[in-house]
Amino acid sequence: HTLVLLPVVVAGVVVLVKSSIALAFSLAGIVAAVRFRNSLDDSKDATFLFLAVGLGLAAGVELDVALVFSVIFNASTLALFYTDF
């Protein structure tokens, strides 16, 4: 599931930070701080952590990007769940 969901998450974050170097550095700092505080055993945990941070940053900066990002991710997750991929 991680290999299918990670491109969706990365594409959403790239759409968000494509024109702002400050957003890119703040996202990297937040992810590094959370990663430093928690040890993640599974790659799926890292994907969902990156998603949560990206969605939070998107909700604070551009709400429409956060909405589209969330809908696409949730639809992908449900499709993977129901198809038993």
C-alpha positions in Angstrom: 0.0 0.0 0.0 2.9 2.4 0.7 4.2 2.2 -2.8 0.7 3.2 -4.1 0.0 5.9 -1.5 3.4 7.6 -1.3 3.2 9.1 -4.8 -0.2 10.6 -4.0 1.2 12.2 -0.8 4.4 13.5 -2.5 2.4 15.0 -5.4 0.1 16.8 -3.0 3.0 18.2 -1.0 4.8 19.3 -4.2 1.7 21.1 -5.4 1.7 22.9 -2.1 5.3 24.0 -1.9 6.2 24.4 -5.6 6.4 28.2 -5.4 7.6 28.8 -1.8 11.0 28.0 -0.5 9.9 29.0 3.0 7.1 26.3 2.9 9.6 23.7 1.7 12.0 24.4 4.6 9.2 24.6 7.2 7.9 21.2 6.0 11.3 19.7 6.2 11.8 21.1 9.7 8.5 19.8 10.9 9.0 16.3 9.5 12.6 16.2 10.8 11.4 17.2 14.3 8.6 14.6 14.4 10.9 12.0 13.0 13.5 12.8 15.7 10.9 12.4 18.5 9.3 9.2 17.3 10.9 6.0 15.9 8.9 4.7 13.0 9.1 1.0 12.5 7.0 0.7 9.3 7.2 2.6 6.1 3.4 3.0 6.1 3.7 4.9 9.4 6.2 7.4 7.8 3.8 7.8 4.8 0.8 8.6 7.1 3.0 11.0 9.2 4.1 12.8 6.1 0.5 13.0 4.9 -0.7 14.4 8.3 2.0 17.1 8.3 1.4 17.9 4.6 -2.4 18.2 5.2 -1.9 20.4 8.2 0.4 22.7 6.3 -1.9 22.8 3.3 -4.9 23.6 5.6 -3.0 26.5 7.0 -1.8 27.8 3.7 -4.3 26.9 0.9 -7.5 25.2 2.0 -8.5 24.2 -1.5 -5.3 22.3 -2.0 -5.8 20.6 1.4 -9.4 19.6 0.4 -8.4 18.1 -3.0 -5.3 16.4 -1.4 -7.5 14.8 1.3 -10.2 13.7 -1.1 -7.7 12.0 -3.5 -5.8 10.3 -0.7 -9.0 9.0 1.0 -10.4 7.8 -2.3 -7.1 6.0 -3.0 -7.0 4.4 0.5 -10.6 3.2 0.2 -10.0 1.8 -3.3 -7.0 -0.2 -1.9 -9.0 -1.4 1.0 -12.0 -2.6 -1.0 -10.0 -4.2 -3.8 -7.8 -6.0 -1.3 -4.7 -4.9 -3.2 
